[in-house]
Amino acid sequence: MATPATTLDVDGREVRLSSPDKVYFPALGLTKRDLADYVLSVGPGVLAGVRDRPTTMERWPGGVDGDESFYQKRLPKAVPEWVGRSTITFPSGRKAETVCPQDLATVLWMLNLGTLRFHPWPVRGGATDLVDELRLDLDPQPGTGFADAVEAALALREILAELGLTGFCKTSGGRGVHVFARVEPTHFIDARHAAIAIGRELARRLPDLVTVNWWKEERGERIFVDFNQMARDRLMTSAYSIRPVEKALVSTPLTWDELPDADPEDFTVPSVPKRFAEVGDPWAGLADAEPASLAPALAWYDRDAESGEGEMPYPPDYPKMPGEPPRVQPSRAKRDG
């Protein structure tokens, strides 16, 4: 028989936790209550990643072995009045109201809905068209792994420093590495162009290791810099989110000194709270970091455009964008030509 719902006091706000004994990670025996305790144990870190940011919920209401999972971008129908919200604009131009957390109670409320991963937009709730956080996703392709992503991330850090940007690194929750930097508010197109320019520069310096080729058939065994993560309404995991895999891996912030010897499988729901209690949050300074201009990176983009390397393809669900090349795989284009 299921345990009745319980109520958690989160900074003076009551949050209902239904079916607290429901198992979400069978291999580890982790229940919804265990996940709630995890979120509370890393509260300042997980909240910093989503505070005042429109956030898509990746919901797994049946647990990771269940057959139901989905992304919820719009605000659910039944929402406590204290849950923060914001209006976002999708690439199509349609608008929607979404969750915009202001406190840890809202994060626990999302968890109660089965949310394991939080995907906050790189914008603030009061200015949802202006990016204030550059996010670079180093995604290992088949034949590469975490060690390759680490090598790319260390070189990326140097490039960011040359541009006046301070990078913060974390595990993706899988084999990749994410690098974030605070930037002066700028439009999505400019933020994406900056990511393209930075990715191209990284690929020039490490041509055998890194690629910005959008088409998988052209990437080879290299680390892909996913520049389209900076496009509007793309999903990128926040710090301390839980990956829906058997081992309950966590997307974990690291110091740059830790990164070379890190193993992403060491960072899990059972292990991260102890680490957080002992060493704190390596990303504690991200929210207060001095925002930097993307002008130097955009100058690189303009330089590359003059030499013939301009706009790149957008994700397939996007409307046709200005200056975008044909959205057709190179091999197919050759056949059709």
Order of alpha helices (4+ residues) and beta strands (2+ residues): beta-beta-beta-beta-alpha-alpha-beta-beta-beta-beta-alpha-beta-beta-beta-alpha-beta-beta-alpha-beta-beta-beta-alpha-alpha-alpha
